[in-house]
Amino acid sequence: MAKQKRKYKVVVKEDYCKGCNLCVEFCKPQVLKVSENLNQMGYNYAEVDEGKECNGCMICTLVCPDLVLEVYYE
């Protein structure tokens, strides 16, 4: 039986992101990018770059000082 590839989903709490972009820098598969939009605090927040697949490493959740990222198994 062939092994199924797991799919992961990254969720960003955009209104709480302060735009430090550590998650963007440390994301190896480059799933995250800096948004052109501003959140309610006036920061360019991190957002998921559609079309790219998360590998589930969760490094983004470890480097985020404000705990605004969550990674889920789909």
N, C-alpha and C positions, 0 to 999 in steps of 0.2 A: 504494500500500500504506500502510495506517495505521500510525503509529508506536506501538509498545507502550510503556506506562508501566512504568518500572522499579520493582521492589519491593525495599526494603531491610529488613534486620533488624538491630536493635540488641541487642548482647549485653553484659550488665553482669556483671563478676566481683564478685558481691555480697559475698563474704567479705573483699575487699580495699578496698572502698569506705569512706571515712572520713566520709561524709555532709556534705561541704562544700556540696553542692547547686548548684555552679556549672553543671553540665551541665543541670540542671532549669531554671535561670534563663535560660540561653542557647539552649535548644531552642525554635526558632520554631514548629514544628508541635505543640509540647507533647506529644511522644511519651514523655518521661520524667517521672516523678513521684517523690515521696519515699515510701518504703515505711513502712507502719505497723509492720512487723516489724523486729527487730534482727538484725544479723549476728553472727558469732562474737566480734567486738571490741566489741560493744555499741552500734553506730551504726545509725541509721535510714539505710539505703542507698538509692541511686537504683534505680528499677525501671522497666520498660517499662509504659506505660499501654495495655493491650490495647484494640484498636479504633481506635487512631490510627495513621496511616501516616507512616513516616519518609521524608523527601525526599532523604536521602543527602548532606546538606551536610557532615556530619562535624565540625561545630563542637563538638559534645559531646566528641569525642576530642581536640580541640585545647585545650580549657579544663580538662580533667581533669588535676589535678596528679599523680595516682597512676596514670594510664594503665589504668584499669579498664574502659574502654568500647571496644567494637569494633563497626564497622558493616560488614555484609556485603551483597553483592548476591545476591538470591535468584533 
